[in-house]
Every structure is written in C-alpha cells, then in structure tokens.
Amino acid sequence: MDQCPGCAYSDLDLSPDVFESIAGQSYTKLSIEWKFVDCPISNKVQYCLKTGSSEFWVAVQPANFVSGVESLSINGQETSLIDSAYYFLIDGSGESVADLSSMGVSMTGVNGEVLEETLSLTADECTEGSSQFSSSVDASQTTITPTKPSRITSATSTEELRVSPSESL
C-alpha cells in the first residue's frame, strides 16, 4: 500500500532506489521543487474496478490518463477518494448503488475537463473508455514549492522533480 503518514501536502515519498537515482545520494530530507506534467499517453482512459466491487459497494480506479483526476462520480453520486489506494468509492451500506453492467461515470480532471462514459465494468478488471483528457499546458506549468522541507523516500510518471543535493537539511 502506498502511504506516508508523516508526509505533509506536496511532500514526495520515494523508494530508496528512486531517491538515489534522482538525488545521487542516500535518503535524507531535501528542499525540492516539483511540478505535474502530462503523461505521454495516446490510449484512452481505463476504469479499473476493485476486487469485491458489486452493486452495493463500488471502487473505481482510473488509469492511463494524461493529466490528474480531481473527482469521479458514479451514476450522478459523488464518490470518496481512498487516498492510500487511489480508488474512488461508493459504499451503499447494503443498498444498491450501481448496475455494473451499465454504469455512468463522470470524471473531472485537474484542469476542469469532464469525461463522461457509460461502461460495463467487471470486478478485478480494467475497461477502456472512449475518451482521454486533453493535454493541460497550463497545469503542467504549475510548480509546487513546499513551505517546509519535503521528506522524500513514490512519484508517478506525471511528476517532474528537481532536487539539489546541496540543499540537504
């Protein structure tokens, strides 16, 4: 599971091998700047349904998207993001919340673009949608500078990172 309980907003938690590859030194706390960049993806967005999903409990993980996902709704119902696993969840608490064979999904990107699909999903499988987010030139120009030093110990392919080892704390 990907988690970093001690990390603050904008901190990056990299594996030791990735940290050493980027920073050229063993793990330590560094002051960094990073920004989101578009992934070089040409395929359509995929919607992966978590194992155990049913009409009563639906967990969807979007995959293969150009830029970040801000929110996701299922059949018009807002979902909760499970940060540690990056799934969007609706728990019907025993009530039916979705027909998995014809599920309306609306996904909003970090640039405000909305993708809407009606999909037939199967638990523990990914289904390719019919669309993809546009490139987000504006979002890719946003640089994140933490207000305090970051703890770096998993970055996705949508993050560009500049580290200055001389700024070690």
Contacts in CASP RR format, 6 or more apart in sequence:
PFRMAT RR
TARGET T0000
AUTHOR 0000-0000-0000
METHOD contacts of the structure
MODEL  1
MDQCPGCAYSDLDLSPDVFESIAGQSYTKLSIEWKFVDCPISNKVQYCLK
TGSSEFWVAVQPANFVSGVESLSINGQETSLIDSAYYFLIDGSGESVADL
SSMGVSMTGVNGEVLEETLSLTADECTEGSSQFSSSVDASQTTITPTKPS
RITSATSTEELRVSPSESL
1 84 0 8 1.000
1 85 0 8 1.000
2 13 0 8 1.000
2 84 0 8 1.000
2 85 0 8 1.000
2 86 0 8 1.000
2 154 0 8 1.000
3 83 0 8 1.000
3 84 0 8 1.000
4 11 0 8 1.000
4 13 0 8 1.000
4 151 0 8 1.000
4 153 0 8 1.000
6 151 0 8 1.000
7 13 0 8 1.000
7 150 0 8 1.000
7 151 0 8 1.000
8 146 0 8 1.000
8 148 0 8 1.000
8 150 0 8 1.000
9 146 0 8 1.000
10 34 0 8 1.000
10 144 0 8 1.000
10 145 0 8 1.000
10 146 0 8 1.000
10 150 0 8 1.000
11 146 0 8 1.000
11 150 0 8 1.000
11 151 0 8 1.000
11 152 0 8 1.000
12 32 0 8 1.000
12 34 0 8 1.000
12 150 0 8 1.000
12 151 0 8 1.000
12 152 0 8 1.000
12 154 0 8 1.000
12 155 0 8 1.000
12 159 0 8 1.000
12 161 0 8 1.000
13 151 0 8 1.000
13 152 0 8 1.000
13 153 0 8 1.000
13 154 0 8 1.000
14 22 0 8 1.000
14 152 0 8 1.000
14 153 0 8 1.000
14 154 0 8 1.000
14 155 0 8 1.000
15 153 0 8 1.000
15 154 0 8 1.000
16 26 0 8 1.000
16 27 0 8 1.000
16 153 0 8 1.000
18 154 0 8 1.000
18 155 0 8 1.000
19 26 0 8 1.000
19 27 0 8 1.000
19 152 0 8 1.000
19 153 0 8 1.000
20 26 0 8 1.000
20 27 0 8 1.000
22 161 0 8 1.000
22 163 0 8 1.000
23 30 0 8 1.000
23 152 0 8 1.000
23 163 0 8 1.000
23 165 0 8 1.000
24 165 0 8 1.000
25 165 0 8 1.000
25 168 0 8 1.000
27 152 0 8 1.000
27 153 0 8 1.000
28 168 0 8 1.000
28 169 0 8 1.000
29 149 0 8 1.000
29 150 0 8 1.000
29 151 0 8 1.000
29 152 0 8 1.000
29 168 0 8 1.000
29 169 0 8 1.000
30 149 0 8 1.000
30 150 0 8 1.000
30 152 0 8 1.000
30 163 0 8 1.000
30 164 0 8 1.000
30 165 0 8 1.000
30 167 0 8 1.000
30 168 0 8 1.000
30 169 0 8 1.000
31 146 0 8 1.000
31 149 0 8 1.000
31 150 0 8 1.000
31 164 0 8 1.000
31 167 0 8 1.000
31 169 0 8 1.000
32 146 0 8 1.000
32 150 0 8 1.000
32 152 0 8 1.000
32 161 0 8 1.000
32 162 0 8 1.000
32 163 0 8 1.000
32 164 0 8 1.000
32 167 0 8 1.000
33 143 0 8 1.000
33 144 0 8 1.000
33 145 0 8 1.000
33 162 0 8 1.000
34 143 0 8 1.000
34 144 0 8 1.000
34 155 0 8 1.000
34 159 0 8 1.000
34 160 0 8 1.000
34 161 0 8 1.000
34 162 0 8 1.000
35 140 0 8 1.000
35 141 0 8 1.000
35 142 0 8 1.000
35 143 0 8 1.000
35 144 0 8 1.000
35 159 0 8 1.000
35 160 0 8 1.000
36 67 0 8 1.000
36 68 0 8 1.000
36 110 0 8 1.000
36 139 0 8 1.000
36 140 0 8 1.000
36 142 0 8 1.000
36 144 0 8 1.000
36 158 0 8 1.000
36 159 0 8 1.000
36 160 0 8 1.000
37 140 0 8 1.000
37 158 0 8 1.000
37 159 0 8 1.000
37 160 0 8 1.000
38 66 0 8 1.000
38 67 0 8 1.000
38 135 0 8 1.000
38 136 0 8 1.000
38 139 0 8 1.000
38 140 0 8 1.000
38 158 0 8 1.000
39 65 0 8 1.000
39 66 0 8 1.000
39 67 0 8 1.000
39 157 0 8 1.000
39 158 0 8 1.000
41 64 0 8 1.000
41 65 0 8 1.000
41 66 0 8 1.000
41 132 0 8 1.000
43 64 0 8 1.000
43 128 0 8 1.000
43 132 0 8 1.000
44 64 0 8 1.000
44 128 0 8 1.000
44 129 0 8 1.000
44 130 0 8 1.000
44 131 0 8 1.000
44 132 0 8 1.000
45 62 0 8 1.000
45 63 0 8 1.000
45 64 0 8 1.000
45 65 0 8 1.000
45 107 0 8 1.000
45 115 0 8 1.000
45 128 0 8 1.000
45 129 0 8 1.000
45 131 0 8 1.000
45 132 0 8 1.000
45 133 0 8 1.000
46 62 0 8 1.000
46 63 0 8 1.000
46 64 0 8 1.000
46 126 0 8 1.000
46 127 0 8 1.000
46 128 0 8 1.000
46 129 0 8 1.000
47 60 0 8 1.000
47 61 0 8 1.000
47 62 0 8 1.000
47 63 0 8 1.000
47 105 0 8 1.000
47 117 0 8 1.000
47 119 0 8 1.000
47 121 0 8 1.000
47 126 0 8 1.000
47 127 0 8 1.000
47 129 0 8 1.000
48 60 0 8 1.000
48 61 0 8 1.000
48 62 0 8 1.000
48 63 0 8 1.000
48 125 0 8 1.000
48 126 0 8 1.000
48 127 0 8 1.000
49 58 0 8 1.000
49 59 0 8 1.000
49 60 0 8 1.000
49 61 0 8 1.000
49 100 0 8 1.000
49 121 0 8 1.000
49 122 0 8 1.000
49 123 0 8 1.000
49 124 0 8 1.000
49 125 0 8 1.000
49 126 0 8 1.000
49 127 0 8 1.000
50 59 0 8 1.000
50 60 0 8 1.000
50 61 0 8 1.000
50 85 0 8 1.000
50 87 0 8 1.000
50 123 0 8 1.000
50 124 0 8 1.000
51 123 0 8 1.000
51 124 0 8 1.000
52 59 0 8 1.000
52 123 0 8 1.000
52 124 0 8 1.000
53 59 0 8 1.000
53 60 0 8 1.000
53 100 0 8 1.000
53 121 0 8 1.000
53 123 0 8 1.000
54 100 0 8 1.000
54 123 0 8 1.000
55 96 0 8 1.000
55 97 0 8 1.000
55 98 0 8 1.000
55 99 0 8 1.000
55 100 0 8 1.000
56 91 0 8 1.000
56 92 0 8 1.000
56 93 0 8 1.000
56 94 0 8 1.000
56 95 0 8 1.000
56 96 0 8 1.000
56 97 0 8 1.000
57 89 0 8 1.000
57 90 0 8 1.000
57 91 0 8 1.000
57 92 0 8 1.000
57 97 0 8 1.000
58 74 0 8 1.000
58 89 0 8 1.000
58 90 0 8 1.000
58 97 0 8 1.000
58 98 0 8 1.000
58 100 0 8 1.000
58 103 0 8 1.000
59 82 0 8 1.000
59 87 0 8 1.000
59 88 0 8 1.000
59 89 0 8 1.000
60 72 0 8 1.000
60 74 0 8 1.000
60 79 0 8 1.000
60 87 0 8 1.000
60 88 0 8 1.000
60 89 0 8 1.000
60 105 0 8 1.000
60 121 0 8 1.000
61 85 0 8 1.000
61 86 0 8 1.000
61 87 0 8 1.000
61 88 0 8 1.000
62 69 0 8 1.000
62 72 0 8 1.000
62 88 0 8 1.000
62 107 0 8 1.000
63 126 0 8 1.000
64 128 0 8 1.000
65 109 0 8 1.000
65 132 0 8 1.000
65 133 0 8 1.000
66 132 0 8 1.000
66 133 0 8 1.000
66 134 0 8 1.000
66 135 0 8 1.000
66 136 0 8 1.000
67 109 0 8 1.000
67 110 0 8 1.000
67 111 0 8 1.000
67 133 0 8 1.000
67 135 0 8 1.000
67 136 0 8 1.000
67 139 0 8 1.000
67 140 0 8 1.000
67 158 0 8 1.000
68 109 0 8 1.000
68 110 0 8 1.000
68 133 0 8 1.000
68 139 0 8 1.000
68 158 0 8 1.000
69 107 0 8 1.000
69 108 0 8 1.000
69 109 0 8 1.000
69 110 0 8 1.000
70 108 0 8 1.000
70 109 0 8 1.000
70 110 0 8 1.000
70 112 0 8 1.000
71 78 0 8 1.000
71 79 0 8 1.000
71 81 0 8 1.000
71 88 0 8 1.000
71 107 0 8 1.000
71 108 0 8 1.000
71 109 0 8 1.000
72 79 0 8 1.000
72 81 0 8 1.000
72 88 0 8 1.000
72 105 0 8 1.000
72 106 0 8 1.000
72 107 0 8 1.000
72 108 0 8 1.000
73 79 0 8 1.000
73 105 0 8 1.000
73 106 0 8 1.000
74 88 0 8 1.000
74 90 0 8 1.000
74 97 0 8 1.000
74 98 0 8 1.000
74 103 0 8 1.000
74 104 0 8 1.000
74 105 0 8 1.000
75 97 0 8 1.000
75 98 0 8 1.000
75 103 0 8 1.000
75 104 0 8 1.000
76 104 0 8 1.000
76 106 0 8 1.000
77 90 0 8 1.000
77 97 0 8 1.000
79 88 0 8 1.000
79 89 0 8 1.000
79 90 0 8 1.000
80 88 0 8 1.000
80 89 0 8 1.000
80 90 0 8 1.000
81 87 0 8 1.000
81 88 0 8 1.000
81 89 0 8 1.000
82 88 0 8 1.000
82 89 0 8 1.000
90 97 0 8 1.000
90 98 0 8 1.000
91 97 0 8 1.000
98 104 0 8 1.000
100 120 0 8 1.000
100 121 0 8 1.000
100 122 0 8 1.000
100 123 0 8 1.000
101 120 0 8 1.000
102 118 0 8 1.000
102 119 0 8 1.000
102 120 0 8 1.000
103 118 0 8 1.000
103 119 0 8 1.000
103 120 0 8 1.000
103 121 0 8 1.000
104 116 0 8 1.000
104 117 0 8 1.000
104 118 0 8 1.000
104 119 0 8 1.000
105 115 0 8 1.000
105 116 0 8 1.000
105 117 0 8 1.000
105 118 0 8 1.000
105 119 0 8 1.000
106 114 0 8 1.000
106 115 0 8 1.000
106 116 0 8 1.000
107 114 0 8 1.000
107 115 0 8 1.000
107 116 0 8 1.000
107 117 0 8 1.000
108 114 0 8 1.000
109 115 0 8 1.000
109 133 0 8 1.000
110 136 0 8 1.000
110 139 0 8 1.000
111 133 0 8 1.000
111 134 0 8 1.000
111 136 0 8 1.000
111 138 0 8 1.000
111 139 0 8 1.000
113 133 0 8 1.000
113 134 0 8 1.000
113 136 0 8 1.000
115 131 0 8 1.000
115 132 0 8 1.000
115 133 0 8 1.000
117 129 0 8 1.000
117 130 0 8 1.000
117 131 0 8 1.000
119 127 0 8 1.000
119 129 0 8 1.000
120 127 0 8 1.000
121 127 0 8 1.000
149 169 0 8 1.000
152 163 0 8 1.000
155 161 0 8 1.000
END
